[in-house]
Amino acid sequence: MSSVSHSPSPSAHPTATAGSDCAGVTNARALALYAYNPVLDVLDVTDPVQPKLLCFIPNASGGRFLSATTVALWNASSAEVMDITTSKVLTSQKLSAPPYEGTFTADAAVFAYRVATSDGTETMHLLDMTSGSDRLLYTQAPMGGHGGMPGGPTYQLGFSPDGKELLDFDIFRPQGGPATLQVFRLDGSKLFQAYNATAGIWAPTGATLYLVTGVNMAEELDSVGPDGTLSVVMRGLTAVNWPVLSPDGRALVFDTYDATAPGEATGGLPHLRRLDTATAHAMGVGGAVSSQPVFVGANVVWSNQEKPCQCGLGGASQVDGVVLAHDLGTSTDVMVDMNPVVPGIGGPTVMPSTGYVVDVLLSIP
C-alpha cells in the first residue's frame, strides 16, 4: 500500500514512507504526475518553466488524476485510489502479476494492464476496481529479440475519455498477431484493429480515436468513431513520431526526423511540427532539436532536447537531459528548471525526461 510524503530536499528523496498532507495541490492551476519507478511525483506546473515538486508517492509505478486531491495509481502488486491530501486509500485491488504498463478509466472504475513473463509471453488484463474481477483480454506469444529506428511511441495503453473503449498499441507484435493497434470495448470485444498503425491518440472528449497509419514517408492521419468507422483526416504526412493532442483537440503536435544530418540512414534530427485538426494544415514548431512532446498547459508543450551524435542505429541525435518548454502562441523555447522535480532517490540523479510525465490536470478550480 502506498502513502504520501512531503516534497523532499533538493538532494534526495527521503526513504521514509510515512503519510502526510500533499500541501498545495488545491492552489495550483495545473498539476502533473511524474513517474520514475518506484516514485510518483506530484508537480505544480502552473509555471511550466519553473515546476514545483509538491509531494511524492513512494511505491508507485504510474497513475492518473481523478481530481486535484485524488489519484489512481498502481504498483507491482495492486491498483489503488488515494486521497493524496490525507494518504487515505479509498479503493485497492490486488493484481494477478506485476504490470509493466497500466492505465485507468477517468473514474478509476476499470484498470487495464500488461504483464510480461520471463519467456517473453505477454498478457493483457481488465480489472474491475469495484468487484476485483480480473478479465484476461488476450495472450501474446514471445517475439524474441528486436530493435528499431529512433522515434516512438513503442507502446501505448489508454482508455477513451468516456471510459468505454481501450486503446492497445504495441509496435512489436509476433508474426501471428495480434494487430499492432487494437481498440477493445469493456466487455472484451474488439471494436477496431489496424496492422499498419504507428500511434493512436484519443480526442479530449467522447470516444474518437486519431491514428497514424502507413510506413515511413507515406503516412496519414485517420480518425475512428465510436462505431468503428474509419475516416481520413490528412494524407501526405512525413514520419510522425510521438503525436500528442492539445487539451482542446485543435492541434496535433509531433516529431519529424528530418534530413539535417547528411548521409544519416536513420532519418536525421527530430523537430516538432503542429497539425491543425480542423484544417489539416501542418507547420513547423520552432527550430529546437527535441523529441517526445507532452502538453503541460493549454498552449505549452515540454519536449526533450537532443544533441547530434554518432549513434549508429540509434539515430543522429540523443537526449541530453534538458527539457524545453515551447509556447505554441509565441513560438519560443525556454529551458525548464527540472532540478526541484528530479532530486534523485538516494543515488545518482535521474535524467529528466518528458517520458516520465504520465498525466496532466489543467484548469483546476
Secondary structure as UniProt FT lines:
FT   STRAND          5..6
FT   TURN            23..24
FT   HELIX           25..27
FT   STRAND          30..36
FT   TURN            37..38
FT   STRAND          39..44
FT   TURN            48..49
FT   STRAND          52..58
FT   STRAND          62..65
FT   STRAND          70..74
FT   STRAND          78..83
FT   TURN            84..87
FT   STRAND          88..94
FT   STRAND          101..104
FT   TURN            106..107
FT   STRAND          110..116
FT   TURN            118..119
FT   STRAND          122..128
FT   TURN            129..131
FT   STRAND          134..140
FT   STRAND          155..159
FT   TURN            161..162
FT   STRAND          165..170
FT   TURN            175..176
FT   STRAND          181..185
FT   TURN            186..187
FT   STRAND          190..194
FT   STRAND          197..202
FT   TURN            206..207
FT   STRAND          209..215
FT   TURN            216..217
FT   STRAND          218..224
FT   TURN            226..227
FT   STRAND          230..237
FT   STRAND          241..245
FT   TURN            247..248
FT   STRAND          251..257
FT   TURN            262..263
FT   TURN            265..266
FT   STRAND          270..276
FT   TURN            277..279
FT   STRAND          282..295
FT   STRAND          300..308
FT   HELIX           312..314
FT   STRAND          317..327
FT   TURN            328..331
FT   STRAND          332..335
FT   TURN            339..341
FT   HELIX           354..356
FT   STRAND          357..362
//
